[in-house]
Amino acid sequence: MAEDFELDLEELRHLQSIAKRPRIVSLISSEIRNLEKLSKAAVSTSTLQTPAPLPTPASATSTPALNYVTLGSFSWDQDNEKVKIYVSLEGVEQEKMDTLFKPTSIDVKFHDVQGKNYRCAIPKLNKEIVPEKCKVVIKPTRVIITLFKASKGNWLDLKFKEDKLKPDLDKERDPMAGIMDLMKNMYEEGDDEMKQTIAKAWSDARSGKTADPLKGYH
């Protein structure tokens, strides 16, 4: 702005030097005085104004990982359509609770409950649920987690467990393997006479005397 005023003044002074008529000279002189005042004011203002320092971005602080107390002890019941989990916990607030329901797992977190954080998680449920229907109801002294079953029916357990009685497919394909397992069980659970009979049948089978290792037992 101050540079513009200086250029205007220079132009006006040049015009003043070549002007002949008194009225024109007076008008130019008056305009020169006005511009000189404006020029001084502009210089003064620019001197006083200092550029504001740019805000420095706040350093990103990583949120410390929260510690949770695992709620491993709880009760549950069911009907044909849903499962209810009862967690004994007092002082839970709705707005301080996080829930994550998936088809085969749940993870419910309770924050700032009497100064502690609690967590009720089941990584693998017995069967699938409908996540969007599941809900949590907070009572004065407990929390009720309701899970809606994807398919109606009875659950043998809340958590998924491998079926130890499930037959081994490889053994089903090999009849002799199944017979050997049966003989081992009979030997372990039988009396002395049965053990002697099983041992003899086992020995005969290995020596090739009989194709049926249970022949001596029949």
ROBAZA-543312 format. One record per residue (C-alpha): residue in one letter; y negated, z negated, x negated. Coordinates in Angstrom, 2 decimals. Layout:
N
+------+---------+---------+---------+
| rest |   north |      up |    east |
+------+---------+---------+---------+
|    a |       Y |       Z |       X |
...
+------+---------+---------+---------+
This chain:
218
+------+---------+---------+---------+
| rest |   north |      up |    east |
+------+---------+---------+---------+
|    m |    0.00 |    0.00 |    0.00 |
|    a |   -2.50 |   -0.91 |   -2.79 |
|    e |   -1.80 |    2.40 |   -4.55 |
|    d |   -2.68 |    4.31 |   -1.37 |
|    f |   -6.01 |    2.52 |   -1.15 |
|    e |   -6.82 |    3.39 |   -4.77 |
|    l |   -6.11 |    7.07 |   -4.16 |
|    d |   -8.31 |    7.05 |   -1.05 |
|    l |  -11.12 |    5.35 |   -2.95 |
|    e |  -10.89 |    7.87 |   -5.74 |
|    e |  -11.14 |   10.71 |   -3.25 |
|    l |  -14.11 |    9.11 |   -1.47 |
|    r |  -16.00 |    8.46 |   -4.71 |
|    h |  -15.50 |   12.09 |   -5.62 |
|    l |  -16.94 |   13.15 |   -2.26 |
|    q |  -19.82 |   10.69 |   -2.73 |
|    s |  -20.72 |   12.31 |   -6.04 |
|    i |  -21.01 |   15.79 |   -4.56 |
|    a |  -22.59 |   14.82 |   -1.21 |
|    k |  -26.21 |   15.90 |   -0.74 |
|    r |  -27.32 |   14.70 |    2.67 |
|    p |  -28.34 |   10.99 |    2.89 |
|    r |  -26.43 |   10.38 |    6.14 |
|    i |  -23.19 |   11.67 |    4.63 |
|    v |  -23.69 |    9.62 |    1.47 |
|    s |  -24.30 |    6.49 |    3.59 |
|    l |  -21.12 |    7.04 |    5.65 |
|    i |  -19.03 |    7.59 |    2.52 |
|    s |  -20.49 |    4.50 |    0.86 |
|    s |  -19.71 |    2.39 |    3.92 |
|    e |  -16.11 |    3.65 |    4.01 |
|    i |  -15.77 |    2.98 |    0.26 |
|    r |  -16.81 |   -0.66 |    0.78 |
|    n |  -14.31 |   -1.10 |    3.62 |
|    l |  -11.50 |    0.36 |    1.56 |
|    e |  -12.39 |   -1.83 |   -1.42 |
|    k |  -12.05 |   -4.93 |    0.80 |
|    l |   -8.73 |   -3.72 |    2.19 |
|    s |   -7.50 |   -2.88 |   -1.31 |
|    k |   -8.31 |   -6.38 |   -2.61 |
|    a |   -6.59 |   -7.98 |    0.40 |
|    a |   -3.50 |   -5.85 |   -0.14 |
|    v |   -3.29 |   -6.80 |   -3.81 |
|    s |   -3.69 |  -10.49 |   -2.94 |
|    t |   -0.96 |  -10.34 |   -0.28 |
|    s |    1.49 |   -8.53 |   -2.54 |
|    t |    0.93 |  -11.16 |   -5.23 |
|    l |    1.67 |  -14.04 |   -2.86 |
|    q |    4.76 |  -12.44 |   -1.37 |
|    t |    7.83 |  -12.97 |   -3.50 |
|    p |   11.12 |  -11.43 |   -2.57 |
|    a |   13.43 |  -13.86 |   -0.88 |
|    p |   16.55 |  -14.55 |   -2.91 |
|    l |   19.62 |  -12.82 |   -1.61 |
|    p |   22.10 |  -15.21 |   -0.06 |
|    t |   25.09 |  -15.69 |   -2.26 |
|    p |   28.37 |  -15.33 |   -0.46 |
|    a |   30.14 |  -18.60 |    0.01 |
|    s |   33.22 |  -18.85 |   -2.12 |
|    a |   36.32 |  -18.48 |   -0.05 |
|    t |   38.14 |  -21.76 |    0.14 |
|    s |   41.83 |  -21.64 |    0.87 |
|    t |   42.95 |  -23.82 |    3.76 |
|    p |   45.42 |  -26.38 |    2.46 |
|    a |   48.90 |  -26.16 |    3.94 |
|    l |   49.47 |  -28.70 |    6.69 |
|    n |   52.28 |  -31.19 |    6.42 |
|    y |   54.49 |  -31.69 |    9.47 |
|    v |   56.85 |  -34.41 |   10.56 |
|    t |   59.99 |  -32.72 |   11.89 |
|    l |   61.03 |  -33.82 |   15.37 |
|    g |   64.78 |  -33.60 |   14.92 |
|    s |   65.72 |  -36.09 |   17.62 |
|    f |   65.28 |  -35.02 |   21.24 |
|    s |   67.25 |  -34.69 |   24.46 |
|    w |   67.84 |  -31.67 |   26.65 |
|    d |   69.39 |  -30.55 |   29.89 |
|    q |   69.85 |  -27.28 |   31.74 |
|    d |   70.49 |  -25.50 |   34.98 |
|    n |   71.66 |  -21.95 |   35.59 |
|    e |   68.26 |  -20.41 |   34.78 |
|    k |   66.47 |  -22.66 |   32.29 |
|    v |   66.74 |  -25.25 |   29.56 |
|    k |   64.46 |  -28.27 |   29.25 |
|    i |   63.84 |  -30.08 |   25.95 |
|    y |   62.43 |  -33.61 |   26.09 |
|    v |   60.47 |  -34.79 |   23.04 |
|    s |   59.30 |  -38.41 |   22.88 |
|    l |   55.75 |  -38.17 |   21.51 |
|    e |   52.65 |  -40.03 |   22.68 |
|    g |   49.05 |  -38.87 |   22.32 |
|    v |   49.55 |  -35.08 |   22.32 |
|    e |   46.51 |  -32.98 |   23.31 |
|    q |   46.90 |  -29.53 |   24.88 |
|    e |   44.18 |  -27.91 |   22.76 |
|    k |   45.77 |  -29.22 |   19.55 |
|    m |   49.15 |  -27.61 |   20.16 |
|    d |   50.52 |  -24.29 |   18.86 |
|    t |   53.55 |  -22.62 |   20.40 |
|    l |   55.64 |  -19.70 |   19.16 |
|    f |   58.45 |  -18.54 |   21.42 |
|    k |   60.78 |  -15.73 |   20.36 |
|    p |   63.95 |  -14.39 |   22.03 |
|    t |   66.21 |  -16.54 |   19.83 |
|    s |   63.92 |  -19.23 |   18.40 |
|    i |   61.10 |  -21.66 |   19.20 |
|    d |   58.44 |  -23.34 |   17.06 |
|    v |   56.09 |  -25.86 |   18.70 |
|    k |   53.49 |  -27.69 |   16.58 |
|    f |   51.46 |  -30.74 |   17.58 |
|    h |   48.36 |  -31.39 |   15.47 |
|    d |   46.46 |  -34.61 |   14.86 |
|    v |   48.70 |  -36.90 |   16.89 |
|    q |   47.60 |  -40.37 |   15.81 |
|    g |   46.68 |  -38.91 |   12.42 |
|    k |   49.87 |  -36.91 |   11.90 |
|    n |   51.17 |  -33.39 |   12.58 |
|    y |   54.54 |  -32.94 |   14.29 |
|    r |   56.82 |  -29.95 |   14.66 |
|    c |   59.73 |  -29.15 |   16.95 |
|    a |   61.49 |  -25.99 |   15.77 |
|    i |   64.87 |  -24.42 |   16.52 |
|    p |   65.35 |  -21.35 |   14.29 |
|    k |   68.34 |  -20.04 |   16.24 |
|    l |   69.02 |  -20.89 |   19.86 |
|    n |   72.44 |  -20.77 |   21.45 |
|    k |   71.48 |  -17.71 |   23.50 |
|    e |   68.41 |  -15.57 |   24.15 |
|    i |   65.39 |  -16.70 |   26.17 |
|    v |   62.40 |  -14.99 |   27.85 |
|    p |   59.44 |  -15.95 |   25.59 |
|    e |   56.64 |  -15.06 |   28.03 |
|    k |   58.05 |  -17.41 |   30.69 |
|    c |   58.50 |  -20.43 |   28.44 |
|    k |   56.01 |  -23.28 |   28.73 |
|    v |   55.14 |  -26.75 |   27.46 |
|    v |   54.12 |  -29.63 |   29.72 |
|    i |   52.44 |  -32.68 |   28.18 |
|    k |   53.13 |  -36.11 |   29.68 |
|    p |   51.60 |  -39.45 |   28.58 |
|    t |   54.58 |  -40.44 |   26.44 |
|    r |   56.58 |  -37.24 |   26.03 |
|    v |   56.48 |  -33.45 |   25.91 |
|    i |   58.70 |  -31.19 |   28.02 |
|    i |   59.49 |  -27.74 |   26.62 |
|    t |   60.93 |  -25.40 |   29.27 |
|    l |   62.89 |  -22.34 |   28.12 |
|    f |   63.91 |  -19.64 |   30.59 |
|    k |   67.30 |  -18.07 |   29.90 |
|    a |   67.44 |  -14.30 |   29.42 |
|    s |   70.74 |  -14.30 |   31.30 |
|    k |   71.91 |  -16.93 |   33.75 |
|    g |   74.76 |  -19.18 |   32.77 |
|    n |   75.75 |  -22.35 |   31.00 |
|    w |   74.95 |  -23.09 |   27.36 |
|    l |   77.58 |  -25.02 |   25.42 |
|    d |   74.90 |  -26.20 |   23.01 |
|    l |   71.14 |  -25.88 |   22.47 |
|    k |   71.51 |  -24.49 |   18.96 |
|    f |   73.62 |  -21.55 |   17.89 |
|    k |   76.84 |  -22.47 |   16.12 |
|    e |   79.44 |  -20.25 |   14.54 |
|    d |   82.66 |  -20.21 |   16.54 |
|    k |   85.24 |  -21.62 |   14.12 |
|    l |   88.04 |  -20.69 |   16.51 |
|    k |   87.03 |  -17.03 |   16.49 |
|    p |   90.01 |  -15.01 |   15.16 |
|    d |   89.63 |  -13.17 |   11.90 |
|    l |   89.81 |   -9.44 |   12.55 |
|    d |   91.46 |   -8.79 |    9.20 |
|    k |   94.24 |  -11.22 |   10.05 |
|    e |   94.69 |   -9.56 |   13.42 |
|    r |   95.28 |   -6.29 |   11.62 |
|    d |   97.83 |   -7.98 |    9.32 |
|    p |  100.53 |   -9.73 |   11.41 |
|    m |  102.09 |  -11.33 |    8.33 |
|    a |   98.79 |  -13.08 |    7.49 |
|    g |   98.77 |  -14.67 |   10.95 |
|    i |  102.39 |  -15.79 |   10.55 |
|    m |  101.63 |  -17.33 |    7.16 |
|    d |   98.74 |  -19.30 |    8.63 |
|    l |  100.99 |  -20.50 |   11.45 |
|    m |  103.62 |  -21.65 |    8.95 |
|    k |  100.98 |  -23.51 |    6.90 |
|    n |   99.74 |  -25.35 |   10.00 |
|    m |  103.27 |  -26.20 |   11.07 |
|    y |  104.07 |  -27.48 |    7.57 |
|    e |  100.94 |  -29.66 |    7.38 |
|    e |  101.47 |  -31.15 |   10.83 |
|    g |  105.28 |  -31.36 |   10.91 |
|    d |  107.71 |  -34.14 |    9.94 |
|    d |  109.90 |  -34.15 |    6.83 |
|    e |  112.72 |  -32.14 |    8.43 |
|    m |  110.30 |  -29.45 |    9.63 |
|    k |  108.63 |  -29.31 |    6.21 |
|    q |  112.05 |  -28.74 |    4.55 |
|    t |  112.88 |  -25.99 |    7.05 |
|    i |  109.47 |  -24.29 |    6.58 |
|    a |  109.77 |  -24.56 |    2.79 |
|    k |  113.24 |  -22.95 |    2.88 |
|    a |  112.05 |  -20.15 |    5.18 |
|    w |  109.04 |  -19.58 |    2.92 |
|    s |  111.28 |  -19.45 |   -0.15 |
|    d |  113.73 |  -17.04 |    1.51 |
|    a |  110.87 |  -14.78 |    2.60 |
|    r |  109.46 |  -14.60 |   -0.91 |
|    s |  112.91 |  -13.90 |   -2.44 |
|    g |  113.54 |  -11.10 |    0.06 |
|    k |  116.53 |  -12.75 |    1.78 |
|    t |  114.87 |  -12.35 |    5.17 |
|    a |  112.06 |  -10.22 |    6.50 |
|    d |  111.11 |  -12.94 |    8.97 |
|    p |  109.77 |  -16.07 |    7.23 |
|    l |  110.37 |  -18.04 |   10.44 |
|    k |  114.00 |  -16.97 |   10.81 |
|    g |  115.28 |  -20.23 |    9.37 |
|    y |  113.21 |  -22.11 |   11.87 |
|    h |  114.40 |  -20.37 |   15.06 |
+------+---------+---------+---------+
